[in-house]
Structure formats: structure tokens, C-alpha cells
């Protein structure tokens, strides 16, 4: 295990960026989101949660797939190049990394999404423990330990401990990154007891959070008929504005649309995030198979809590990050849905 003084983090970022692209929390226009590092960027690794999850490093909000251009009577098709250079995502929290694991189940299943797979192959994740979890967090409900990112699918785990950042490599990728910046790190084996105390302090905070003991009883892959036909949805959905904010900030939402753009001298085909909360989602020639907002609202939460675990060995498509709790303008979120069914005894 190693450590580096917080005051020396700019040098660490600079050293990483010399050979790899570096993405980390950047404060811009009063909000913190993951973005590319630069010398003049306002890095903010102290913020607990970015507004959006960092999933767009692996699954971009918009990305080109291929372009078409006419050359005389011929049409030239040029596929978009796949990611072929290593990059580092620094400061991901355990809940967001769990979100990437959910995306893996979708994009790395047959047929494999080559764009996503290339980014996962070349991405190096540096996970950061949550020094002080907030009231909206409920990652513990979904088996996430935000005190110990070493348990996540990360390559390096880091903790903020006093004036230092503790650093521990987990995988071969992490060992290689550690070796590349080793001159900036110092041995921290003597601080292991302090680190264990930090983990225990974080877990103690988690235990006191209002949603940490939220019950998932009755929510699993076997509950499809019972939950789908419940009358609870008919009243629960009504405040929903269909704004799509919940899907935009969610670390696990993976819906996308594919569109063509006329450049004036050809066509670019691209994909972009879409939302199951929109009335034109999956619109086809004959119309839409979910014609009411209640149906769309129900679909979102049935997918998170029933359909996804039914098809992925019990893994839920929620990681308890709490972003929807914070951002929904109508205070409709997955916690409220779970509690509504608990209040009504599951409404069989």
C-alpha cells in the first residue's frame, strides 16, 4: 500500500496524463461531473457524487457509429474507430463501479457491443472510497461497500485519510499504473490501522443513513406477475413529469436510440442516450407498445427490480447511488416505489 499527500495530487494527475487520457471529477459552471483532465481544469475529488454518473466514459451520451459518403455512383462507408489507447478514470465511487458491472451484463453479452468492449478493455478504474456518505445514499441495500472500493471491480482503490490519499493496486492494470507513478508515492504499510479505522467510520455513517435498511423483500425475478398487476402503480405514477431526469443521471440506464445526421456531404449514423420515460421511446410504424405514462413509469422500476435480476442471476439494476432521490423534481424515485409497495403489503 502507498500514499501521496493531497497537496501533491496535481503532480500525480500530470504524471498519469503524460501517457494516458485521464478523466476525473471536474467543477464547471458550478457543477461537478467527470471530464478530461487539463492543466487549467478545476479538479474536485472531494465532492461525494458527480451530477451524472461517470458511465459515459464507457457508454458515451452520444457517439458516432459510422459515416457514409457518396463518391460518384459509389457509397463509401467508414466505421468509427474503436478505442485503442489506455485511459484512466480517477475517483469513481463503488456504486458507480457497480453500475459499470450492470452495463457489462448488457453490452458484453452476446452479441458483444464492440464500442463498449473496447473502452472497457482500455479503461483503468481508480476507485475512491466515500469519505462521508450522504442521506440520499442507499448503496448498502444493493450489496455495495462504499468504505472499501477494493471489493469493487476497480483496478486501484484509494481513500482520503487526513492530508494523504492512500493508494492500493488491485489488478494487473492497477499494478502497471502504480509502477508508472511510483516515484510520487511513498510506502504506507504503517498506516494500515488508520485505514481500517477510516473504513469503520464510513460504515458507521452508512448504518445511520435513512435508507440503509430499505427492504427488498418481494422484489426479485419471481415477482413479475404480482408486481406488474398491482394497483399501486395507478396512483404512484401520477406526479411523474416524464422529464427523464432519473434516467439521465442513473449509472445503470442503458437505453439508446440510433439516428442519422445529414452533414451536407454525407450521413453520420450515431447513437445517443434515450429514456423509457419518454412517450416516443421505441416508437415504431404502428405506434408505441406502452401508451400511457403509468405503463412507462412501471416499466422503469419493474426493469430495475424484477426483469433485470430475473435475467442476471439476481443482480439488480440499481446501485443505490441516490441520484434519482436528489434530482427528481416530483420526488418520485426508486426508494419511494419500494416503500409504497411495502406500505401496501406488496399488493398481491
C-alpha positions as CSV (number, residue, x, y, z in Angstrom):
1,X,0.0,0.0,0.0
2,X,1.1,3.5,-0.8
3,X,0.2,7.1,-0.1
4,X,0.6,10.6,-1.5
5,X,0.0,14.0,0.0
6,X,-3.2,15.6,-1.2
7,X,-1.2,18.7,-2.0
8,X,0.8,16.6,-4.5
9,X,-2.2,15.3,-6.4
10,X,-1.8,17.7,-9.3
11,X,1.6,16.2,-9.9
12,X,0.0,12.7,-9.8
13,X,-2.6,13.7,-12.3
14,X,0.1,15.3,-14.5
15,X,2.2,12.1,-14.4
16,X,-0.8,9.9,-15.4
17,X,-1.8,12.3,-18.2
18,X,1.6,12.2,-19.7
19,X,0.9,8.7,-21.1
20,X,-2.8,8.2,-20.9
21,X,-6.1,10.1,-21.1
22,X,-7.3,11.0,-17.7
23,X,-10.9,11.5,-16.6
24,X,-11.8,12.7,-13.2
25,X,-14.3,15.0,-11.4
26,X,-14.2,18.5,-12.8
27,X,-16.0,21.5,-11.4
28,X,-17.5,23.6,-14.2
29,X,-20.3,26.2,-14.1
30,X,-21.0,25.2,-10.5
31,X,-21.5,21.5,-11.2
32,X,-19.1,18.6,-10.8
33,X,-19.0,15.9,-13.5
34,X,-16.3,13.6,-14.9
35,X,-14.4,15.2,-17.7
36,X,-10.9,15.1,-19.3
37,X,-8.0,16.5,-17.2
38,X,-6.2,19.6,-18.2
39,X,-3.8,22.0,-16.5
40,X,-6.5,24.6,-16.1
41,X,-9.3,22.3,-15.1
42,X,-10.8,22.7,-11.6
43,X,-10.4,19.2,-10.2
44,X,-12.8,18.4,-7.4
45,X,-12.2,14.9,-5.9
46,X,-13.8,16.0,-2.6
47,X,-17.4,16.1,-4.0
48,X,-19.1,12.8,-3.0
49,X,-21.2,12.4,-6.1
50,X,-21.0,13.9,-9.5
51,X,-24.3,15.1,-11.0
52,X,-24.2,12.5,-13.7
53,X,-22.5,9.1,-13.2
54,X,-19.2,8.6,-15.0
55,X,-20.8,5.8,-17.1
56,X,-20.4,8.0,-20.2
57,X,-16.7,7.3,-20.1
58,X,-17.6,3.8,-21.2
59,X,-21.0,4.4,-22.7
60,X,-20.9,8.0,-24.1
61,X,-24.0,10.2,-24.2
62,X,-23.6,10.4,-27.9
63,X,-21.1,8.5,-30.2
64,X,-20.7,8.1,-33.9
65,X,-21.0,4.5,-35.3
66,X,-20.1,5.1,-38.9
67,X,-20.3,7.6,-41.7
68,X,-21.5,7.3,-45.3
69,X,-20.3,9.5,-48.2
70,X,-21.2,9.3,-51.9
71,X,-18.2,9.1,-54.3
72,X,-19.7,9.3,-57.8
73,X,-22.1,6.4,-58.1
74,X,-20.4,4.6,-55.1
75,X,-21.2,4.9,-51.4
76,X,-18.2,4.8,-49.1
77,X,-18.9,3.5,-45.6
78,X,-16.4,4.4,-42.9
79,X,-16.8,2.7,-39.5
80,X,-15.9,4.7,-36.4
81,X,-12.6,3.7,-35.0
82,X,-12.7,1.8,-31.7
83,X,-10.9,2.9,-28.6
84,X,-7.3,1.7,-28.9
85,X,-5.5,3.7,-26.2
86,X,-5.5,3.2,-22.5
87,X,-7.2,5.8,-20.3
88,X,-7.7,6.3,-16.6
89,X,-10.9,7.1,-14.8
90,X,-9.9,8.5,-11.4
91,X,-12.2,8.9,-8.4
92,X,-15.2,6.6,-9.3
93,X,-17.2,5.6,-6.3
94,X,-18.1,2.0,-5.5
95,X,-21.8,2.5,-6.5
96,X,-20.8,3.8,-9.9
97,X,-18.4,0.9,-10.5
98,X,-21.3,-1.4,-9.6
99,X,-23.2,0.4,-12.3
100,X,-20.5,-0.4,-14.8
101,X,-20.9,-4.1,-13.8
102,X,-24.6,-3.8,-14.7
103,X,-23.7,-2.3,-18.1
104,X,-21.2,-5.2,-18.6
105,X,-24.1,-7.6,-18.3
106,X,-25.9,-5.8,-21.2
107,X,-23.1,-4.7,-23.5
108,X,-20.7,-7.6,-23.1
109,X,-23.4,-10.3,-23.5
110,X,-23.7,-11.8,-27.0
111,X,-23.8,-10.1,-29.3
112,X,-21.0,-8.1,-27.8
113,X,-21.1,-4.3,-28.3
114,X,-17.6,-3.7,-29.7
115,X,-17.6,0.0,-28.9
116,X,-18.3,-0.6,-25.3
117,X,-16.0,-3.6,-25.1
118,X,-13.0,-1.6,-26.5
119,X,-13.5,1.1,-23.8
120,X,-13.7,-1.5,-21.0
121,X,-10.6,-3.2,-22.3
122,X,-8.6,0.0,-22.3
123,X,-10.1,1.7,-19.3
124,X,-8.3,1.7,-15.9
125,X,-10.6,2.5,-12.9
126,X,-9.2,4.2,-9.8
127,X,-12.0,3.8,-7.2
128,X,-12.3,6.2,-4.3
129,X,-14.0,5.4,-1.0
130,X,-16.8,7.6,0.1
131,X,-15.4,9.6,3.0
132,X,-18.7,10.9,4.2
133,X,-21.8,9.3,2.6
134,X,-25.0,11.4,2.3
135,X,-28.6,11.0,3.4
136,X,-29.7,10.1,-0.2
137,X,-27.3,7.1,-0.4
138,X,-28.5,3.6,0.0
139,X,-25.8,1.5,-1.8
140,X,-25.7,-0.9,1.2
141,X,-29.1,-2.2,0.2
142,X,-27.7,-3.5,-3.1
143,X,-24.5,-5.0,-1.5
144,X,-22.1,-2.2,-2.2
145,X,-19.5,-1.3,0.4
146,X,-18.6,2.3,-0.2
147,X,-16.0,2.2,2.6
148,X,-13.9,-0.4,0.7
149,X,-13.6,0.1,-3.0
150,X,-11.0,-2.7,-3.0
151,X,-14.1,-5.0,-3.1
152,X,-15.3,-3.4,-6.3
153,X,-14.4,-4.2,-10.0
154,X,-11.7,-1.4,-9.9
155,X,-8.1,-1.6,-10.7
156,X,-6.8,0.7,-7.9
157,X,-8.5,1.7,-4.6
158,X,-7.9,5.0,-2.9
159,X,-9.0,6.6,0.3
160,X,-8.8,10.1,1.6
161,X,-7.1,9.9,5.0
162,X,-6.3,13.2,6.7
163,X,-3.8,15.1,4.5
164,X,-3.0,12.0,2.4
165,X,-4.5,9.9,-0.3
166,X,-4.0,6.1,0.3
167,X,-3.3,4.0,-2.8
168,X,-3.6,0.3,-3.3
169,X,-3.4,-1.6,-6.5
170,X,-5.9,-4.4,-7.1
171,X,-5.4,-5.8,-10.6
172,X,-2.6,-6.1,-13.1
173,X,-3.8,-2.9,-14.7
174,X,-3.6,-1.3,-11.3
175,X,-0.1,-2.6,-10.7
176,X,1.1,-1.2,-14.0
177,X,-0.4,2.2,-13.3
178,X,1.1,2.1,-9.8
179,X,4.5,1.4,-11.3
180,X,4.2,4.3,-13.7
181,X,3.7,6.8,-10.9
182,X,5.7,5.0,-8.2
183,X,8.2,7.9,-7.9
184,X,5.4,10.1,-6.5
185,X,4.2,7.5,-3.9
186,X,5.6,6.5,-0.6
187,X,5.1,3.3,1.4
188,X,2.1,3.4,3.7
189,X,2.1,0.0,5.3
190,X,2.4,1.7,8.7
191,X,-0.9,3.4,8.2
192,X,-2.9,0.2,7.8
193,X,-4.6,0.6,11.2
194,X,-5.6,4.2,10.4
195,X,-7.1,2.9,7.2
196,X,-9.1,0.3,8.9
197,X,-10.4,2.9,11.3
198,X,-11.5,5.1,8.4
199,X,-13.4,2.2,6.8
200,X,-15.2,1.5,10.1
201,X,-16.1,5.2,10.4
202,X,-17.6,5.3,6.9
203,X,-19.6,2.1,7.6
204,X,-20.8,3.7,10.9
205,X,-22.1,6.6,8.9
206,X,-23.8,4.3,6.4
207,X,-25.6,2.5,9.2
208,X,-27.2,5.8,10.3
209,X,-28.5,6.8,6.9
210,X,-32.3,6.8,6.5
211,X,-32.5,4.4,3.6
212,X,-29.7,1.9,4.5
213,X,-32.1,-0.6,5.9
214,X,-34.6,-0.4,3.0
215,X,-36.1,-3.9,2.5
216,X,-36.1,-5.5,-1.0
217,X,-38.4,-8.3,0.2
218,X,-40.7,-9.3,-2.6
219,X,-38.6,-7.7,-5.3
220,X,-36.9,-10.3,-7.3
221,X,-37.1,-12.2,-10.6
222,X,-40.0,-14.2,-9.5
223,X,-42.3,-11.2,-8.7
224,X,-43.2,-10.2,-12.3
225,X,-46.9,-11.0,-12.3
226,X,-47.5,-9.9,-8.7
227,X,-45.8,-6.5,-9.1
228,X,-46.9,-5.9,-12.7
229,X,-50.6,-6.2,-11.9
230,X,-50.5,-4.3,-8.7
231,X,-53.0,-1.3,-8.4
232,X,-50.3,0.6,-6.6
233,X,-48.9,1.9,-9.9
234,X,-52.1,3.7,-10.8
235,X,-51.7,6.2,-8.0
236,X,-47.9,6.1,-7.6
237,X,-47.1,7.3,-11.1
238,X,-49.3,10.4,-11.2
239,X,-46.7,13.1,-10.1
240,X,-44.3,11.9,-12.8
241,X,-43.5,14.6,-15.3
242,X,-41.9,12.3,-17.9
243,X,-38.8,14.6,-17.8
244,X,-36.3,11.7,-18.0
245,X,-34.0,13.2,-15.3
246,X,-33.9,9.9,-13.5
247,X,-32.6,8.1,-16.5
248,X,-30.1,10.8,-17.4
249,X,-28.3,10.7,-14.0
250,X,-28.6,7.0,-13.4
251,X,-25.4,4.9,-13.5
252,X,-27.2,1.8,-14.9
253,X,-29.7,3.1,-17.5
254,X,-28.6,1.8,-20.9
255,X,-31.3,2.6,-23.3
256,X,-30.2,4.4,-26.5
257,X,-31.6,5.5,-29.9
258,X,-29.8,5.3,-33.3
259,X,-30.2,8.2,-35.6
260,X,-28.8,9.6,-38.9
261,X,-27.4,13.1,-39.4
262,X,-27.1,14.8,-42.7
263,X,-23.7,16.5,-42.8
264,X,-24.4,18.2,-46.1
265,X,-21.9,15.9,-47.9
266,X,-22.8,12.6,-46.3
267,X,-24.6,10.9,-43.5
268,X,-23.3,10.1,-40.0
269,X,-25.0,7.4,-38.0
270,X,-24.8,7.9,-34.3
271,X,-26.4,6.6,-31.1
272,X,-27.4,8.6,-28.1
273,X,-28.9,8.0,-24.7
274,X,-32.7,7.6,-24.7
275,X,-35.2,7.2,-21.9
276,X,-38.0,4.7,-21.3
277,X,-39.9,7.6,-19.6
278,X,-40.5,9.4,-23.0
279,X,-43.7,8.9,-24.9
280,X,-41.9,8.3,-28.2
281,X,-39.5,5.7,-26.7
282,X,-39.3,2.7,-29.0
283,X,-41.8,4.3,-31.4
284,X,-42.4,2.2,-34.4
285,X,-44.6,2.5,-37.5
286,X,-47.6,1.1,-35.8
287,X,-47.1,3.3,-32.7
288,X,-45.8,2.6,-29.2
289,X,-46.5,-0.5,-27.1
290,X,-46.6,1.5,-23.9
291,X,-49.2,4.2,-24.5
292,X,-49.6,5.7,-21.0
293,X,-47.2,7.3,-18.6
294,X,-48.2,4.8,-15.9
295,X,-47.0,2.0,-18.2
296,X,-43.7,3.8,-18.9
297,X,-43.2,4.5,-15.2
298,X,-44.0,0.9,-14.2
299,X,-41.6,-0.4,-16.9
300,X,-38.7,1.6,-15.5
301,X,-38.9,0.2,-12.0
302,X,-40.0,-3.3,-13.0
303,X,-36.8,-3.5,-15.1
304,X,-34.6,-2.3,-12.2
305,X,-36.1,-4.5,-9.6
306,X,-37.7,-7.5,-11.3
307,X,-36.8,-8.1,-15.0
308,X,-33.1,-7.4,-14.7
309,X,-32.5,-9.7,-11.7
310,X,-34.6,-12.4,-13.4
311,X,-32.2,-12.4,-16.3
312,X,-28.9,-11.8,-14.5
313,X,-28.7,-14.2,-11.6
314,X,-30.3,-11.9,-9.1
315,X,-28.3,-8.7,-9.8
316,X,-30.5,-5.6,-9.5
317,X,-30.2,-2.8,-12.0
318,X,-30.0,-0.2,-9.2
319,X,-26.9,0.5,-7.2
320,X,-28.3,2.9,-4.5
321,X,-26.3,5.9,-5.6
322,X,-29.2,8.2,-4.6
323,X,-29.0,10.5,-7.7
324,X,-32.7,10.0,-8.6
325,X,-33.6,10.7,-4.9
326,X,-31.8,14.1,-5.2
327,X,-32.8,15.1,-8.8
328,X,-36.4,14.1,-9.4
329,X,-38.4,17.3,-9.5
330,X,-41.5,15.3,-8.3
331,X,-39.7,13.4,-5.6
332,X,-40.5,10.1,-7.4
333,X,-37.7,7.7,-7.1
334,X,-36.9,4.0,-6.6
335,X,-36.9,4.4,-2.8
336,X,-40.4,5.8,-2.9
337,X,-41.5,2.9,-5.2
338,X,-40.1,0.3,-2.9
339,X,-41.7,1.9,0.2
340,X,-45.0,2.3,-1.5
341,X,-45.3,-1.4,-2.1
342,X,-44.0,-2.2,1.4
343,X,-46.7,0.1,2.8
344,X,-49.4,-1.7,0.9
345,X,-48.1,-5.1,1.9
346,X,-46.9,-5.9,-1.6
347,X,-50.4,-5.5,-3.1
348,X,-50.8,-9.0,-4.4
